[in-house]
Amino acid sequence: MVDKDVKDILKKYSRKIEQEVHGFDTGEQNSVQDVASSKEFVQFKQDMMPELSRYERWVKSLGNFIKIKLALKDEQKISKQLNIAHLDVSPGGVVGLAIMNFLGIFFIGVLISVAIWLFGFGFPALFLFLMLITSFFLFYYFYSMPSRLAVKWRLKAGSQMVPAVLYTVVYMRHTSNLERAISFVSNHIEPPLALDFKKVLWDVETGKYSSIKDSLDVYLDSWREYSIEFVESFHLIESSLYEPSEERRIQILERALKVILDGVYDKMLKYTHTIKSPLTNLYMLGIVLPTLGLALLPLASTLLGGIIKWTHIFVIFNLIIPFFVFYLTTNIMLKRPGGYGESSLLEKNPLYYQYVSKTPYYKALLICLPFLLLGLLPLFYSYIGLGDFALADIGLGIFGKGNFFGFVDGNGPFGIGALILSLFIPFSIAMFFALSFSLKTKQLIKTREQSKDLEKEFNNSLFALANRLGDGTPAEIAFAKVAESSKGQKTENFFKIVSTNIQAMGMSLEDAIFNPKRGALIYYPSNLIATSMRILIESVKKGLKIAAHSLLSISEYVRNIQKINQRLKDLLADVISDMKSNMCFLAPLLAGIVVGLASMITGILGQLKEMVVSGGAETAIAGFGSVGNITEIFDIAKMVPPYFMQIAIGIYIIQIIFILTSTLVVVDSGEDRLKKTYEISKNLIKGSVLYLITALISILALSLLTGVALGGLVS
């Protein structure tokens, strides 16, 4: 009877235990974790890098229409770029997408050209040539897309290298556990390097690698060619795990941070020396020579019998030369090393909605559209067919005897009035982007600068907090004392809020800082502050002395990083200031003067044409012969109208500002979209306003000089 009762009890509780532990055996648990981790990893990648996901869709949808067999060397090269950029596509698909774009655009151009020819409008050879150029550009753009995306990924991830090593070292000072340190770092640095560290952990969880060290070593091999200092730093961190002496272990960890700081500085020093010559060549070949060449176009067009049209000017200066400049700047950006640059992620900023909002574009369009229509007024006037009027009739006879718009034999406009109105076209385009970009980034830049100022002060407050903890003061009381000692500083309120939450609200230290509703970090959205406080919470559990050492380490390391960053900015200052002056001062100034010269040349020929029409063909100009002979050689009707030339030059200046500003931001700060957009808005205002003022003064001054000088020379 007793045996039966015992068996019943064992049977009963065996079933109960099985039910309670069901689903928690190792195999099933790992399976659930694997699925959850993989879904989390994929979702994280899609959220943080949507541009890559779009490109992957393009390659998989269009790139697979054509099966491309690449040479082994090319396949290995593209595969390496795809791996760096974390793209899940094949090298053949990349080349297939580039070829599909090339063939698609080219055949569309052929079909449109044939259709125009069949309708009796003549064969548009220029249009077909333009479509061919566009096809080659798209082929290059999509073929080189993996390399550019790899560089973007490398620059974004590289800007997080120093913080990653810093947080790993600080964490492992009090907890010598590599897996927990990597997990801590992956949660407290910005993407995309955070994504890589999460994948290192994920590969261990899924059983791909047996240990965190094996997974980390495989990942570090991908950086060996681009950032050997990053690899060496983590190998030193790994070696500290096997050091029996605590003092020696701390020395190795500190050495790891010094290695990456020195490595980044040395590489950026070398980079600043190597890019000076390419940037100078870029300015001369992409800006100075094309702009000077424009001064010869008015005379060259008439000497060639009108072969050069205004459409050719647009193709050369607004398509071919910008593509050439874009190609040169891409090569400069490809050489930039990682490890230094802006590290804050734009998407995590609370005001990010302002950056992606379309409202600034609508506001800018309402402001700039009237100026654009004003610039197009000469074309509307010609299309309607209204008669022109002489400059003398509106009190502008001092500029000559020509007409305001200056249409000559169905060509034009050549008049000074039309040329001045044309200035509104590049002005409206530049102001559209400048205003919209400024509205998108104004508050974001302001909050970023405030956060940087706050972090500079917080470093000193962190040092004071560490000293309080080192004296044995409990963390809850130490915050109140630091708040009293930091009066007048920006960080005073942070420590006050923490102290108030603890004393008045009865919160724990962690809740006082990280509570989503009342925590102090709500008012101070800084990654450095958040990570420092998280390290404090973790280290306080080990003891006040350990917490004090951790905070002192952060304070010292951050101070060293700030010094390195300042030294790097000093190194780059010469290159950046030179290019900014060239882009925002010399290039617009030179282009504006060229517009004035073109106006003077066409003004002289226009007035000579008026003399011939009015019966003064035999009038002689000393040293040049009769006016009729001059106007036959330089026929104004066959020239490129300065109206169209000015528009092409103005748009070219805007394109150059876009391209060079993007390049300088990458050189200075890495891949930083917020700074790039903000700097473009500033440089557009500076460059375009200077260009328009210079062009206007040149047009008025040289036109006035033309009227006076021509009247004195004609006998």
C-alpha positions as CSV (number, residue, x, y, z in Angstrom):
1,M,0.0,0.0,0.0
2,V,2.8,2.3,1.0
3,D,4.8,1.5,-2.2
4,K,1.7,2.3,-4.3
5,D,1.3,5.7,-2.6
6,V,4.9,6.5,-3.1
7,K,4.6,5.6,-6.8
8,D,1.5,7.7,-7.2
9,I,3.2,10.7,-5.5
10,L,6.3,10.3,-7.7
11,K,4.2,9.9,-10.8
12,K,2.1,13.0,-9.9
13,Y,5.1,15.2,-9.2
14,S,7.1,13.9,-12.2
15,R,4.3,15.1,-14.5
16,K,4.2,18.4,-12.7
17,I,7.9,19.0,-13.0
18,E,7.8,18.0,-16.7
19,Q,5.1,20.6,-17.3
20,E,7.0,23.3,-15.4
21,V,10.3,22.7,-17.2
22,H,8.7,22.2,-20.6
23,G,10.2,24.5,-23.1
24,F,13.2,25.4,-21.0
25,D,15.5,22.6,-22.0
26,T,18.7,23.7,-23.7
27,G,18.0,22.7,-27.2
28,E,14.5,24.3,-27.4
29,Q,15.7,27.4,-25.6
30,N,18.5,27.9,-28.0
31,S,16.2,27.4,-31.0
32,V,13.8,30.0,-29.7
33,Q,16.7,32.4,-29.0
34,D,18.1,31.7,-32.5
35,V,14.8,32.7,-34.2
36,A,14.3,35.7,-31.9
37,S,17.9,36.8,-32.4
38,S,17.8,36.4,-36.2
39,K,14.5,38.3,-36.5
40,E,15.9,41.0,-34.2
41,F,19.1,41.2,-36.2
42,V,17.4,41.5,-39.6
43,Q,14.9,44.1,-38.3
44,F,17.7,46.1,-36.7
45,K,19.6,46.1,-40.0
46,Q,16.5,47.2,-42.0
47,D,15.7,50.0,-39.5
48,M,19.3,51.4,-39.4
49,M,20.3,50.9,-43.0
50,P,17.3,51.4,-45.2
51,E,19.4,52.6,-48.1
52,L,21.2,49.2,-48.3
53,S,17.9,47.4,-48.3
54,R,16.6,49.4,-51.2
55,Y,19.8,48.7,-53.2
56,E,19.5,45.0,-52.4
57,R,15.9,45.0,-53.8
58,W,17.1,46.7,-57.0
59,V,19.9,44.2,-57.5
60,K,17.7,41.2,-56.8
61,S,14.9,42.5,-59.1
62,L,16.7,44.0,-62.0
63,G,20.2,42.7,-61.7
64,N,19.2,39.0,-62.1
65,F,17.7,39.6,-65.6
66,I,21.1,39.2,-67.1
67,K,23.4,36.4,-65.9
68,I,27.0,37.8,-65.8
69,K,30.1,35.7,-65.5
70,L,32.8,37.9,-64.0
71,A,36.5,37.4,-63.9
72,L,37.8,35.9,-60.7
73,K,39.6,39.1,-59.8
74,D,36.6,41.3,-60.3
75,E,34.3,38.9,-58.5
76,Q,36.6,38.8,-55.5
77,K,36.9,42.6,-55.4
78,I,33.1,43.1,-55.6
79,S,32.4,40.3,-53.1
80,K,34.8,42.0,-50.6
81,Q,33.0,45.3,-51.0
82,L,29.6,43.6,-50.6
83,N,30.7,41.9,-47.4
84,I,32.0,45.2,-45.9
85,A,28.7,46.9,-46.8
86,H,26.7,44.0,-45.4
87,L,24.9,43.5,-48.7
88,D,23.1,40.2,-49.3
89,V,23.5,40.2,-53.1
90,S,25.9,38.6,-55.6
91,P,28.6,40.3,-57.6
92,G,26.9,39.2,-60.9
93,G,23.7,40.9,-59.8
94,V,25.6,44.2,-59.1
95,V,27.1,44.2,-62.6
96,G,23.8,43.0,-64.1
97,L,22.0,46.0,-62.5
98,A,24.6,48.4,-63.9
99,I,24.2,46.9,-67.4
100,M,20.4,47.0,-67.2
101,N,20.5,50.7,-66.4
102,F,23.0,51.4,-69.2
103,L,21.0,49.5,-71.8
104,G,17.6,50.7,-70.6
105,I,18.5,54.4,-70.7
106,F,20.4,54.1,-74.0
107,F,17.5,52.3,-75.8
108,I,15.0,54.7,-74.5
109,G,17.2,57.5,-76.0
110,V,17.3,55.7,-79.3
111,L,13.6,55.1,-79.4
112,I,12.8,58.8,-78.6
113,S,15.4,60.0,-81.2
114,V,13.9,57.8,-83.9
115,A,10.4,58.9,-83.0
116,I,11.4,62.6,-83.3
117,W,13.1,61.8,-86.6
118,L,10.0,60.0,-88.0
119,F,7.8,62.9,-87.1
120,G,9.9,65.1,-89.3
121,F,11.7,67.2,-86.7
122,G,15.2,66.1,-87.8
123,F,17.4,63.6,-86.0
124,P,18.3,64.8,-82.5
125,A,22.0,63.9,-82.5
126,L,22.7,66.0,-79.4
127,F,19.9,64.4,-77.4
128,L,21.1,60.9,-78.4
129,F,24.7,61.8,-77.3
130,L,23.3,63.2,-74.0
131,M,21.4,59.9,-73.4
132,L,24.6,58.0,-74.1
133,I,26.5,60.1,-71.6
134,T,23.8,59.5,-69.1
135,S,23.9,55.8,-69.7
136,F,27.6,55.7,-69.1
137,F,27.2,57.7,-65.9
138,L,24.5,55.3,-64.6
139,F,26.6,52.3,-65.4
140,Y,29.5,53.8,-63.5
141,Y,27.2,54.9,-60.6
142,F,25.6,51.5,-60.1
143,Y,28.8,49.5,-60.8
144,S,30.7,51.5,-58.2
145,M,27.8,51.5,-55.7
146,P,29.2,48.6,-53.6
147,S,32.5,50.4,-53.1
148,R,30.7,53.7,-52.1
149,L,28.4,51.9,-49.7
150,A,31.4,50.0,-48.3
151,V,33.2,53.3,-47.7
152,K,30.0,54.7,-46.1
153,W,29.7,51.7,-43.8
154,R,33.4,51.8,-43.0
155,L,33.3,55.5,-42.2
156,K,30.2,55.2,-40.0
157,A,31.5,52.2,-38.2
158,G,35.0,53.7,-38.0
159,S,33.7,56.8,-36.1
160,Q,32.6,54.3,-33.4
161,M,35.9,52.5,-33.0
162,V,37.4,54.6,-30.3
163,P,34.2,54.7,-28.2
164,A,33.9,50.9,-28.6
165,V,37.4,50.3,-27.4
166,L,36.9,52.9,-24.6
167,Y,33.7,51.3,-23.3
168,T,35.2,47.8,-23.5
169,V,38.3,48.8,-21.6
170,V,36.3,50.6,-18.9
171,Y,33.9,47.7,-18.4
172,M,36.6,45.1,-18.3
173,R,38.5,47.1,-15.6
174,H,35.9,46.0,-13.1
175,T,34.5,42.9,-14.8
176,S,37.0,40.8,-16.7
177,N,34.4,39.1,-18.9
178,L,34.7,39.6,-22.6
179,E,31.3,38.4,-23.6
180,R,29.5,40.7,-21.1
181,A,31.8,43.6,-22.2
182,I,30.9,43.1,-25.9
183,S,27.2,42.9,-25.0
184,F,27.5,46.1,-23.0
185,V,29.3,47.9,-25.9
186,S,26.8,46.7,-28.5
187,N,24.0,48.3,-26.5
188,H,25.7,51.6,-25.8
189,I,27.5,52.6,-29.1
190,E,25.8,53.8,-32.2
191,P,25.0,51.8,-35.3
192,P,26.4,50.5,-37.6
193,L,29.3,49.2,-35.4
194,A,26.7,48.2,-32.8
195,L,25.2,46.0,-35.4
196,D,28.5,44.3,-36.0
197,F,29.0,43.6,-32.3
198,K,25.5,42.2,-32.0
199,K,26.2,39.9,-34.8
200,V,29.4,38.7,-33.0
201,L,27.2,37.7,-30.1
202,W,24.5,36.4,-32.4
203,D,27.0,34.0,-34.1
204,V,27.9,32.6,-30.7
205,E,24.3,32.2,-29.7
206,T,23.4,30.3,-32.9
207,G,26.4,28.0,-32.5
208,K,28.3,29.3,-35.5
209,Y,31.3,29.8,-33.2
210,S,32.1,28.0,-30.0
211,S,33.3,31.1,-28.1
212,I,33.0,34.9,-28.1
213,K,36.8,35.1,-28.8
214,D,36.5,33.0,-32.0
215,S,33.6,35.0,-33.2
216,L,35.3,38.3,-32.4
217,D,38.6,37.2,-34.1
218,V,36.8,36.3,-37.3
219,Y,35.1,39.7,-37.3
220,L,38.3,41.6,-36.6
221,D,39.9,40.0,-39.7
222,S,37.5,42.0,-41.8
223,W,39.1,45.2,-40.4
224,R,42.7,44.1,-40.7
225,E,43.3,45.8,-44.0
226,Y,41.6,49.1,-43.1
227,S,42.2,49.6,-39.4
228,I,44.9,47.5,-38.0
229,E,45.0,49.6,-34.8
230,F,41.4,48.5,-34.1
231,V,42.4,44.9,-34.4
232,E,45.5,45.2,-32.3
233,S,43.5,47.0,-29.5
234,F,41.0,44.2,-29.2
235,H,43.7,41.6,-29.3
236,L,45.3,43.3,-26.3
237,I,42.0,43.4,-24.6
238,E,41.7,39.6,-25.2
239,S,45.2,39.0,-23.9
240,S,44.2,40.8,-20.6
241,L,41.9,37.8,-19.9
242,Y,44.9,35.6,-19.4
243,E,46.9,37.9,-17.2
244,P,47.0,36.7,-13.5
245,S,48.3,40.0,-12.1
246,E,45.5,42.6,-11.6
247,E,48.0,45.5,-12.0
248,R,49.4,44.0,-15.3
249,R,45.8,43.4,-16.6
250,I,44.9,47.1,-16.1
251,Q,48.1,48.2,-17.8
252,I,47.3,46.0,-20.9
253,L,43.7,47.4,-21.0
254,E,45.1,51.0,-20.9
255,R,47.6,50.1,-23.6
256,A,44.8,48.9,-25.8
257,L,43.1,52.3,-25.8
258,K,46.4,54.1,-26.4
259,V,47.1,51.9,-29.4
260,I,43.9,52.9,-31.2
261,L,44.2,56.6,-30.3
262,D,47.8,56.7,-31.7
263,G,46.8,54.7,-34.7
264,V,43.9,56.9,-35.7
265,Y,46.1,60.0,-35.3
266,D,48.9,58.7,-37.4
267,K,46.6,57.6,-40.2
268,M,44.7,60.9,-40.3
269,L,48.1,62.7,-40.3
270,K,49.1,60.8,-43.4
271,Y,45.7,61.3,-45.0
272,T,45.9,65.1,-44.7
273,H,49.2,65.1,-46.5
274,T,48.1,62.8,-49.3
275,I,44.8,64.7,-50.2
276,K,46.3,68.2,-50.5
277,S,47.5,67.6,-54.1
278,P,44.3,65.8,-55.3
279,L,42.1,68.6,-53.9
280,T,44.3,71.3,-55.6
281,N,44.1,69.4,-58.9
282,L,40.4,69.1,-58.4
283,Y,40.0,72.8,-58.0
284,M,42.1,73.7,-61.0
285,L,40.7,71.0,-63.4
286,G,37.1,71.1,-62.2
287,I,36.6,74.8,-61.4
288,V,39.2,77.2,-62.7
289,L,39.9,75.9,-66.2
290,P,36.2,75.3,-67.1
291,T,35.2,78.8,-65.8
292,L,38.0,80.5,-67.7
293,G,37.0,78.5,-70.8
294,L,33.6,80.1,-70.6
295,A,35.1,83.5,-71.4
296,L,36.1,82.3,-74.8
297,L,32.8,80.7,-75.7
298,P,31.0,83.8,-77.0
299,L,33.6,84.5,-79.7
300,A,34.3,80.8,-80.3
301,S,30.7,80.1,-81.1
302,T,30.4,82.9,-83.7
303,L,33.8,82.0,-85.3
304,L,32.6,78.4,-85.6
305,G,29.5,79.6,-87.5
306,G,27.1,78.9,-84.8
307,I,28.0,75.2,-84.3
308,I,28.1,75.6,-80.5
309,K,24.6,76.1,-79.2
310,W,23.4,76.9,-75.7
311,T,22.3,73.3,-75.3
312,H,25.9,72.2,-75.7
313,I,26.9,74.6,-72.9
314,F,24.4,72.9,-70.6
315,V,25.5,69.4,-71.5
316,I,29.2,70.2,-71.0
317,F,29.0,72.4,-67.8
318,N,25.9,70.9,-66.1
319,L,26.5,67.2,-66.9
320,I,29.9,66.2,-68.1
321,I,32.1,68.4,-65.9
322,P,30.1,67.8,-62.7
323,F,30.3,64.1,-63.4
324,F,34.1,64.5,-63.8
325,V,34.3,66.4,-60.5
326,F,32.1,63.8,-58.8
327,Y,34.5,61.1,-60.0
328,L,37.5,62.9,-58.6
329,T,35.9,63.6,-55.3
330,T,34.8,59.9,-55.0
331,N,38.4,58.8,-55.3
332,I,39.4,61.3,-52.6
333,M,36.7,60.0,-50.2
334,L,37.6,56.3,-50.9
335,K,41.1,57.0,-49.4
336,R,39.8,58.3,-46.1
337,P,40.7,56.1,-43.1
338,G,38.2,55.3,-40.4
339,G,38.4,55.8,-36.7
340,Y,37.7,59.5,-36.6
341,G,34.5,61.5,-37.3
342,E,31.1,62.4,-36.0
343,S,29.7,59.4,-34.1
344,S,26.1,60.4,-33.2
345,L,23.4,58.7,-35.2
346,L,21.0,61.1,-36.8
347,E,18.0,58.7,-36.6
348,K,18.2,58.6,-32.8
349,N,17.9,62.3,-32.4
350,P,14.4,63.3,-30.9
351,L,14.1,66.0,-33.6
352,Y,14.8,63.6,-36.5
353,Y,11.2,64.1,-37.7
354,Q,12.2,67.7,-38.7
355,Y,15.0,66.3,-40.9
356,V,12.7,63.9,-42.9
357,S,9.8,66.3,-43.0
358,K,8.7,67.6,-46.5
359,T,7.2,70.8,-45.1
360,P,10.5,72.8,-45.5
361,Y,10.5,72.0,-49.3
362,Y,7.0,73.4,-49.6
363,K,7.8,76.6,-47.8
364,A,11.0,77.1,-49.8
365,L,9.1,76.5,-53.0
366,L,6.5,79.2,-52.2
367,I,9.3,81.7,-51.5
368,C,11.5,80.9,-54.5
369,L,9.0,80.2,-57.2
370,P,8.3,83.9,-57.9
371,F,12.0,84.5,-58.5
372,L,12.2,81.6,-60.9
373,L,9.2,82.9,-62.9
374,L,10.9,86.3,-63.0
375,G,14.0,84.8,-64.4
376,L,12.0,83.0,-67.1
377,L,10.2,86.2,-68.1
378,P,12.4,86.8,-71.2
379,L,11.4,83.3,-72.6
380,F,7.7,83.9,-71.8
381,Y,8.0,87.3,-73.5
382,S,9.5,85.8,-76.6
383,Y,7.0,82.9,-76.7
384,I,4.0,85.3,-76.5
385,G,5.5,87.4,-79.3
386,L,5.3,90.8,-77.7
387,G,7.6,93.5,-79.2
388,D,10.9,94.4,-77.5
389,F,11.6,97.9,-76.3
390,A,14.8,100.0,-76.4
391,L,17.0,100.7,-73.4
392,A,16.7,104.4,-74.1
393,D,12.9,104.3,-73.9
394,I,13.1,103.2,-70.2
395,G,15.9,105.6,-69.2
396,L,18.8,103.1,-69.6
397,G,20.4,104.7,-72.7
398,I,23.7,105.0,-70.9
399,F,24.2,101.2,-71.5
400,G,23.9,101.6,-75.3
401,K,21.4,101.7,-78.0
402,G,20.3,98.1,-77.8
403,N,17.0,96.6,-76.6
404,F,16.1,95.4,-73.2
405,F,15.7,91.7,-74.1
406,G,17.8,91.9,-77.2
407,F,16.4,89.2,-79.5
408,V,18.4,89.2,-82.7
409,D,17.3,87.3,-85.9
410,G,15.2,84.9,-83.9
411,N,18.1,84.2,-81.5
412,G,18.7,85.5,-78.1
413,P,18.0,87.0,-75.7
414,F,21.2,89.1,-75.8
415,G,20.0,92.3,-74.0
416,I,21.3,93.5,-70.6
417,G,17.8,93.4,-69.2
418,A,17.4,89.7,-70.0
419,L,20.8,88.9,-68.6
420,I,20.1,90.6,-65.3
421,L,16.7,88.8,-65.1
422,S,18.5,85.5,-65.7
423,L,20.3,85.9,-62.4
424,F,17.1,85.1,-60.6
425,I,17.1,81.5,-62.0
426,P,20.3,80.2,-60.2
427,F,19.3,82.5,-57.3
428,S,15.9,80.7,-56.9
429,I,17.4,77.3,-57.2
430,A,20.2,78.0,-54.7
431,M,17.8,79.6,-52.2
432,F,15.3,76.7,-52.6
433,F,17.9,74.2,-51.3
434,A,19.5,76.6,-48.9
435,L,16.2,77.5,-47.2
436,S,14.8,74.0,-47.1
437,F,18.1,72.5,-45.8
438,S,18.4,75.2,-43.2
439,L,14.8,74.6,-42.0
440,K,15.5,70.9,-41.8
441,T,18.7,71.1,-39.8
442,K,18.6,74.3,-37.8
443,Q,17.2,72.8,-34.6
444,L,19.1,69.5,-35.0
445,I,22.5,71.3,-35.3
446,K,21.6,73.5,-32.3
447,T,20.8,70.5,-30.1
448,R,23.9,68.7,-31.3
449,E,26.1,71.7,-30.4
450,Q,24.4,72.0,-27.0
451,S,25.1,68.3,-26.3
452,K,28.8,68.7,-27.2
453,D,29.1,71.7,-24.9
454,L,27.4,69.8,-22.2
455,E,29.7,66.8,-22.7
456,K,32.8,69.0,-22.3
457,E,31.5,70.3,-18.9
458,F,30.3,66.8,-17.9
459,N,33.8,65.5,-18.1
460,N,34.9,67.7,-15.2
461,S,31.7,66.9,-13.2
462,L,32.4,63.2,-13.8
463,F,35.9,63.7,-12.3
464,A,34.3,65.4,-9.2
465,L,31.7,62.6,-8.9
466,A,34.5,60.0,-9.0
467,N,36.4,61.7,-6.2
468,R,33.2,61.8,-4.0
469,L,32.8,58.1,-4.5
470,G,36.5,57.4,-3.8
471,D,36.0,59.2,-0.4
472,G,33.4,56.6,0.5
473,T,30.4,58.8,-0.1
474,P,27.3,56.7,-1.3
475,A,26.4,57.3,-4.9
476,E,22.9,58.7,-3.8
477,I,24.5,61.4,-1.7
478,A,27.4,62.0,-4.0
479,F,25.0,63.4,-6.7
480,A,23.7,66.0,-4.3
481,K,27.2,67.1,-3.3
482,V,28.4,67.4,-7.0
483,A,25.2,69.4,-7.8
484,E,26.3,71.9,-5.1
485,S,29.9,72.1,-6.3
486,S,28.9,72.6,-10.0
487,K,26.7,75.6,-9.6
488,G,26.5,77.8,-12.7
489,Q,27.5,75.0,-15.0
490,K,25.2,73.3,-17.6
491,T,25.6,70.0,-15.8
492,E,24.3,71.4,-12.5
493,N,20.6,70.6,-13.3
494,F,21.5,67.0,-14.3
495,F,22.9,66.2,-10.8
496,K,20.0,68.1,-9.2
497,I,17.4,66.1,-11.0
498,V,19.0,62.8,-10.0
499,S,19.3,64.0,-6.4
500,T,15.7,65.2,-6.3
501,N,14.4,61.9,-7.8
502,I,16.2,59.9,-5.1
503,Q,15.3,62.1,-2.1
504,A,11.8,63.4,-3.0
505,M,10.5,60.6,-5.2
506,G,12.1,57.7,-3.4
507,M,13.6,56.3,-6.7
508,S,16.6,54.0,-6.9
509,L,19.7,55.4,-8.4
510,E,19.1,53.6,-11.7
511,D,15.5,54.9,-11.9
512,A,16.5,58.4,-11.0
513,I,18.8,58.4,-14.1
514,F,17.1,56.1,-16.6
515,N,13.4,56.3,-15.8
516,P,11.6,56.9,-19.1
517,K,9.2,59.5,-17.6
518,R,11.2,61.3,-14.9
519,G,14.8,60.2,-15.4
520,A,17.5,62.9,-15.7
521,L,18.5,61.6,-19.1
522,I,15.2,62.7,-20.7
523,Y,16.5,66.3,-20.4
524,Y,20.1,65.5,-21.4
525,P,20.1,63.2,-24.5
526,S,23.8,62.5,-24.7
527,N,25.3,59.1,-25.5
528,L,28.4,59.9,-23.4
529,I,26.4,60.8,-20.3
530,A,24.1,57.8,-20.8
531,T,27.0,55.4,-21.1
532,S,28.9,56.9,-18.2
533,M,25.9,56.5,-15.9
534,R,25.3,53.0,-17.1
535,I,28.9,52.1,-16.3
536,L,28.4,53.8,-12.9
537,I,25.3,51.6,-12.1
538,E,27.2,48.5,-13.1
539,S,30.4,49.3,-11.2
540,V,28.6,50.5,-8.0
541,K,27.4,46.9,-7.6
542,K,31.1,45.9,-7.2
543,G,31.9,48.7,-4.7
544,L,32.4,52.4,-4.4
545,K,36.2,52.2,-5.1
546,I,35.6,50.3,-8.3
547,A,32.9,52.8,-9.4
548,A,35.3,55.7,-8.6
549,H,38.1,54.1,-10.7
550,S,35.7,53.5,-13.6
551,L,34.5,57.1,-13.7
552,L,38.1,58.4,-13.4
553,S,39.0,56.2,-16.3
554,I,36.2,57.5,-18.4
555,S,37.0,61.1,-17.5
556,E,40.7,60.7,-18.4
557,Y,40.1,58.7,-21.6
558,V,37.4,61.2,-22.8
559,R,39.9,64.1,-22.1
560,N,42.5,62.3,-24.2
561,I,40.0,61.6,-27.0
562,Q,39.0,65.3,-27.1
563,K,42.7,66.3,-27.3
564,I,43.2,63.9,-30.2
565,N,40.1,65.2,-32.0
566,Q,41.3,68.7,-31.6
567,R,44.7,67.9,-33.0
568,L,43.1,66.1,-36.0
569,K,40.9,69.2,-36.6
570,D,44.0,71.3,-36.6
571,L,45.6,69.0,-39.1
572,L,42.6,69.2,-41.5
573,A,42.1,72.9,-41.0
574,D,44.4,74.0,-43.8
575,V,42.9,71.7,-46.4
576,I,39.3,72.5,-45.4
577,S,39.8,76.3,-45.2
578,D,41.5,76.4,-48.6
579,M,38.8,74.4,-50.3
580,K,36.0,76.4,-48.6
581,S,37.6,79.7,-49.8
582,N,38.0,78.3,-53.3
583,M,34.4,77.0,-53.3
584,C,32.6,79.9,-51.6
585,F,34.8,82.8,-52.7
586,L,37.2,82.4,-55.6
587,A,35.0,80.2,-57.8
588,P,31.8,82.4,-57.5
589,L,34.0,85.5,-57.9
590,L,35.7,84.2,-61.1
591,A,32.4,82.9,-62.6
592,G,30.7,86.3,-61.9
593,I,33.5,88.2,-63.7
594,V,33.3,85.8,-66.7
595,V,29.5,86.5,-67.0
596,G,30.3,90.2,-67.1
597,L,32.9,89.6,-69.8
598,A,30.5,87.6,-71.9
599,S,28.0,90.5,-71.5
600,M,30.6,93.0,-72.6
601,I,31.5,91.0,-75.7
602,T,27.9,90.5,-76.8
603,G,27.1,94.1,-75.9
604,I,29.8,95.4,-78.2
605,L,28.8,93.1,-81.1
606,G,25.1,93.9,-80.5
607,Q,25.7,97.7,-80.8
608,L,27.8,97.2,-83.9
609,K,25.0,95.2,-85.4
610,E,22.6,98.1,-84.6
611,M,25.0,100.4,-86.5
612,V,24.9,98.2,-89.5
613,V,21.1,98.0,-89.5
614,S,20.8,101.7,-89.1
615,G,23.0,102.3,-92.2
616,G,26.4,102.7,-90.6
617,A,28.1,99.7,-92.2
618,E,31.0,101.7,-93.6
619,T,31.7,103.4,-90.3
620,A,35.3,102.7,-89.4
621,I,36.9,101.8,-86.1
622,A,40.6,102.7,-85.8
623,G,42.8,99.7,-86.4
624,F,39.9,97.3,-87.1
625,G,38.3,98.4,-90.4
626,S,34.6,98.9,-91.2
627,V,31.8,97.9,-88.8
628,G,30.3,95.7,-91.6
629,N,33.4,93.6,-91.8
630,I,33.5,93.1,-88.1
631,T,29.9,92.1,-87.8
632,E,30.3,89.6,-90.7
633,I,33.2,87.9,-88.9
634,F,31.6,88.0,-85.4
635,D,27.9,87.5,-86.2
636,I,26.0,88.0,-83.0
637,A,23.1,85.9,-84.3
638,K,25.4,82.9,-84.3
639,M,26.6,83.4,-80.7
640,V,25.5,81.7,-77.5
641,P,23.2,84.1,-75.8
642,P,24.7,85.3,-72.5
643,Y,21.2,84.7,-70.9
644,F,21.7,80.9,-71.3
645,M,25.4,81.0,-70.6
646,Q,24.7,82.7,-67.2
647,I,22.1,80.2,-66.3
648,A,24.5,77.3,-67.1
649,I,27.3,79.0,-65.0
650,G,25.0,79.7,-62.1
651,I,23.7,76.1,-62.0
652,Y,27.3,74.8,-62.4
653,I,28.3,76.8,-59.3
654,I,25.4,75.3,-57.3
655,Q,26.5,71.8,-58.4
656,I,30.1,72.4,-57.5
657,I,29.0,73.6,-54.0
658,F,27.0,70.4,-53.5
659,I,29.8,68.1,-54.6
660,L,32.7,69.8,-52.8
661,T,30.8,70.4,-49.6
662,S,29.9,66.7,-49.4
663,T,33.5,65.9,-50.0
664,L,34.8,68.3,-47.3
665,V,32.3,67.0,-44.7
666,V,33.5,63.4,-45.4
667,V,37.1,64.5,-45.1
668,D,36.4,66.4,-41.8
669,S,33.7,64.4,-40.1
670,G,33.2,61.1,-41.9
671,E,29.8,60.1,-43.1
672,D,27.6,62.7,-41.4
673,R,24.3,63.5,-43.2
674,L,23.2,66.2,-40.8
675,K,26.4,68.2,-41.1
676,K,26.5,67.7,-44.8
677,T,23.0,69.1,-45.3
678,Y,23.6,72.0,-42.9
679,E,27.0,72.9,-44.5
680,I,25.4,72.8,-48.0
681,S,22.8,75.3,-47.0
682,K,25.4,77.6,-45.5
683,N,27.8,77.4,-48.5
684,L,24.9,77.8,-51.0
685,I,24.0,81.1,-49.4
686,K,27.6,82.3,-49.3
687,G,28.6,81.1,-52.7
688,S,25.5,82.0,-54.7
689,V,25.0,85.4,-53.1
690,L,28.7,86.3,-53.9
691,Y,28.3,85.0,-57.4
692,L,25.1,87.0,-58.1
693,I,26.5,90.2,-56.6
694,T,29.8,89.8,-58.6
695,A,27.9,89.0,-61.8
696,L,25.5,91.9,-61.4
697,I,28.3,94.4,-60.7
698,S,30.4,93.0,-63.6
699,I,27.4,93.2,-66.0
700,L,26.5,96.8,-65.1
701,A,30.1,98.0,-65.0
702,L,31.4,96.4,-68.2
703,S,28.2,97.2,-70.1
704,L,28.5,100.9,-69.0
705,L,32.2,100.8,-70.1
706,T,31.2,99.3,-73.4
707,G,28.7,102.1,-74.1
708,V,31.2,104.8,-73.2
709,A,34.2,103.2,-75.0
710,L,32.4,102.3,-78.1
711,G,31.1,105.8,-78.5
712,G,34.6,107.1,-78.3
713,L,36.1,104.7,-80.8
714,V,33.6,105.0,-83.6
715,S,34.7,107.7,-86.0
